[in-house]
Amino acid sequence: MPLDAVFQVAVAALVGLLIGSFLNVCIYRVPRDLSVVHPRSFCPECGEPVAWYDNIPLVSYLRLKGKCRDCGKPVGIRYPLVELTTALFFAVSIGRFGWTLNGLKWCLFQCIMTVLFWVDLEERILPDEFTIGGSIVGFVFAFLTKVPGQMGELILPTASPRYQSLFEALGGAFLLTLPLAAAGLIWGRVTKREALGLGDIKLLPCIGLFLGIEIGIQTLLLGSFIGAVLGGVYIFIMKKQAREYELPLGSFYCGAAAVAPFFMKF
């Protein structure tokens, strides 16, 4: 890899670490309806403000051995994991697409998926700020960059690339959302249990608008399969009641969607 490319990837990873620190703020505060800009970072256990030198991504966590300086309680492994994965996402996305509009799109998409993954895992909710907000962002980017897939070109061969891309995005949103929402509604009526939450239904258009029809469907199938396997294993090991345990299906969709750009062919 050329030295210039290595430098770009390193800068992207550093930016990802910093953005990851902010994503941790969003993951904790958004479900609690707290501002993400004020007040400054504080310990979720004792509420004491975190000094700037204790808020350096990864470094501060390692130096403090994952504990709050004031109360000594663990701050959670999620914090360094979010910072590390965001750095990885940025490094790979920029390494593949460069500092372009396309590279920015995938970095932003992975940030949205990261927040939703952890919020659903911890709180079993998918905030509208990131599902509906993400859908709006995905729709805008469908005009500005090419949405993955060939269906737009096949069905609208004479249309401009912009309209082909828009067709791919809207087709992805429609085909991911409607069939699954209908199946969830029917299953819920039959079993008298909620099979698919409203947050999951709001999440699917966001994924479809970014990933398009083909990649979107593959992502949905992969997320469902991993969720069923890991969820089943967890229920078995922890001896949970399958009928009562609420599987964070949105987390599995988001995890599969976040890594999808790494394997796309353009």
N, C-alpha and C positions, 0 to 999 in steps of 0.2 A: 504494500500500500504506500503511495507517495506520502512524503512528509507533510505536505499541505493537507491531505485527506486525514492523516492521523491527528493533526492539530485541530481540524474541524470537529472530529469525533470527540476529542478530549474536551473541547469547549462545550460541545453539546451535552456531554455527560455532566460537566460542572453546572451548566444551566439547569439540567434535569434534577440535580441534587437540591438546588435552591428552590425550584418549582415544587419538588416533592415535599419540602418543608412546609410550603404554603398549602399544599393539598392536605397535609395532616391537619392543618387548622380547619379547612373546609369539612373534612370528615368528622371532626369532633363537633364543630359549631353549627353547621347547617341543620342537622336533625334536631338541634335544640333551639332553633330560631335565634341564634346569637349572631352578632355582626362578625364578619371575617376580618375586619380591619381594626376594630377597636373593642375592647382594650388590647394591649399587646399580649403576647403569649404568656400563659400561666399554667401552673401545675393542675391537672384535672383532679388530683386528690386533695391537695390542701388549699388550692386557689392562689398561692403566692406567685407574683409575676416572675417570669424567667428572664434573667439577665442576658444581655446580647452575647456574652462570651459562653453562656450555657445553651445557646440556641444555634450553634454552628452545626449544619447537617452532618450526621454520622460522627464527627469528631467529638462533639459534646456528649453524645450518647455513650461512646466508648470510654471517654475520660471519666464520666460519672458512673460508669458500670450500670447504665440503664436505670438509675435512680434519681429522684428529685434531690437537689442539694439541700432544700429546706426541711422536708419531712422524711426523706429517706425511703419513700415508698416507690416501688417499680412504676415506670411510666409506660411500659408496654412495648413488646417487640414490633408492634405494627409501625411505630415511628421510623425506625431505620429501614424496615422492609419497604415502606412506601418511597422513601428517599432513594434507596438502591434501585428499585424497579423502575422508578421514573427516570433515573439517570441512564439505566439500560435502554429504556424505550427511546429516549432522546438520542442516545448514541447510535443505536441501530437505525432509527428513522432518518436522522441527518446523514449518517454514513451511506445510506442507500439513496436517498432523494436529494441530499444536499440542503443548503440553506435557501430553499425555494418555497413557493406557496404550497406545493404538494407536501414538502417536508413539514412545514408548519401545520398543515391540516392534520397529518397523522400524529404529530406530537400532541396537538390539542385534543384529538379524539381519544388518545390513550390517557390523557389527564382526566377526561370525563369518565372513561371506563374505570379508571383507578379509584376515583372518589366513589362511584356507584358500587363498585365491587365491595369496598370496605364498609360503606354505610349499610348496605343490605346485609352483609355478613354479621355486623355488630348490632344493628338496630332493627333489621327486617323491614326496612322501608327504602324506597327509591325516590329521593326528593325531586319535585317538579323542576327545581332550578337547573338540574342537570339532565333530566330526561327530556322535558319539553324544551328547555333551553338548548340542549344538545341537538335536538331535532331541527331547531331554527338555524343553528350554526351549520349543520349538515346540509340543509337545503340551500343555504347561501353558497357553500363551497361547491355544491353540485353545478352551479353556474360558472364558478371560477376555475375549477380543476376537473379532470376526467374522473368519473366514478368507475371503479373496476367493473369489468364484465363486458360481454359482447352482445347482449340481448338488444341494447339500444341500437347498435349498428345493424343487426339482423332485421329488426322490425321496422326501423326508420332509416333505411339505407341512404335516402336522398336528403335527410335532414342535416342540419349543421351539427358539428360535434357537441356544441353546447346543449342542444335539445336532445341529442342522443344520451348525453350524460344525465340530463334531468330526468329523462324517461327511465334510465337505469336506477336512479335514486328513488324516484316515486314508486317504481315497480317493486324495488326492494322493501320499501316501507309498507306497501300494501300487502305483498305476499308473505312477509314475516308476521304481520300483525293480525290480519283478518282471519285466516284459517285457524291460527292458534287461539285467538280470542274466542272464536266460535266453538272450537273443541273444548276449551276451558269452561265456557258457559254451559254447554251440554253436559259435560262431565260433572260440573257442580250441581246441576239440576238433578242428575241421576243419583249421585252419591250424597247430596245434601252437604257437601264440603266445598270450600273454595279451592279450586284446582290451580287457578292462576290469578294472582293479585292484580289490582288496578295499576300498581307501579310497574309490574312486568309488562303490561300491555302498553304503557307509555314509553317504556324502554325500547321496545322492538322497532318502532319507527325510526328512532335515533340510529340504531345499528344499521337498519336497512338503507337509510339515506346516505350514510357514509360508505357502506360496503357494497351496496348494490344487490342485485337479485341472486347471482350465483354464489358469491362469497358469503352473502348474508345467510342464505339457506344452509350452506355448509357449516357456518359458525353456529347457527341455531341447533343443528343436529349434533354437532360436537359438544356444545355446552350442555344440551339435554342428556347426552350419553354420559359425560363425565359427572354431571350432577346426580344422575340415577345411581351410578356405580359408587361414587364416594359417599353419597347420602345413605345408600343402603349399608355400606360398610360401617359408617359412623353410627347409624341406628343400631346395628347388630352389636358392635363393640361396646357402646355406651348403654345398651339395653333400653333404648327409648321405645316408646309406643309409636309405631309408624303412622297411625291415624292422627296422632296428636302433634307429632313433630313438624314444625314449619321449616321446610327446606328452603334455604336462600337461593332459589333458582336464578334470580337475577345476577347473583355473584358469578355463577358459572357461565351465564351468557356473556357477562362483561369480561371475564377472564379470557374466554375463547376469542371474543371480538378484539381485545387489546393486542393479542399476538398475531391476529390475522394479517396485518400489513407486512409482517416479516416474510410471509410466504406467497404474497401476491405476485402475479406475472403481469407486466404491463407491456 
